[in-house]
Amino acid sequence: MPLFEVSGLQASGLQAPVRDLPADVEFSARWTRQEIGDFTTLNMLANDMPVDLGEASVTSYFLLDPRCFPVVAYRCGEPVSATLAILLADCIYLAWIATSPAHQNRGYAEATIREAVRRATESSGHETISVHAAEPDRGLARRLGFAPVARFAAFGHGF
């Protein structure tokens, strides 16, 4: 039995913001051990997974690859959202998009996605962006201009 359905979505650049993005957010400028920890913790919390699985799931060498553009958004010094943009041969792939449960639905995920895409685009010139999204995330993806290109069932282990 599948755990959830996933859609593959693509966009040629991001749509203009529908609402004002949070003004109280600062993005990671360096990729320190602390930021890697914040990135993994946010992803585990947002996906209702044990935090101690974070380091095993997202390894620091992957995040330090020059083709990867990880971003953590901070509000008043607290990590609130994270996104990873990965340069592929012909597009930017977004992964590990997460916002802490206490800060969801406030525009932090969109702001973090936009920052990761900006950094990856400046480095590569790629205009096409791809992402896989489960049902709860498709609304944000569509507001950003993504259109479905594939759909499949994801399987995994329960906790």
Sequence and secondary structure as in RCSB ss.txt:
>XXXX:A:sequence
MPLFEVSGLQASGLQAPVRDLPADVEFSARWTRQEIGDFTTLNMLANDMPVDLGEASVTSYFLLDPRCFPVVAYR
CGEPVSATLAILLADCIYLAWIATSPAHQNRGYAEATIREAVRRATESSGHETISVHAAEPDRGLARRLGFAPVA
RFAAFGHGF
>XXXX:A:secstr
  SEEEEEEEEES    SS   TTEEE SS  HHHHHHHHHHHHHHTT  GGGHHHHS HHHHTSTTEEEEEEEE
TTEEEEEEEEEE SSSEEEEEEEE GGGTTSSHHHHHHHHHHHHHHHHH   EEEEEEEHHHHHHHHHTT EEEE
EEEE     
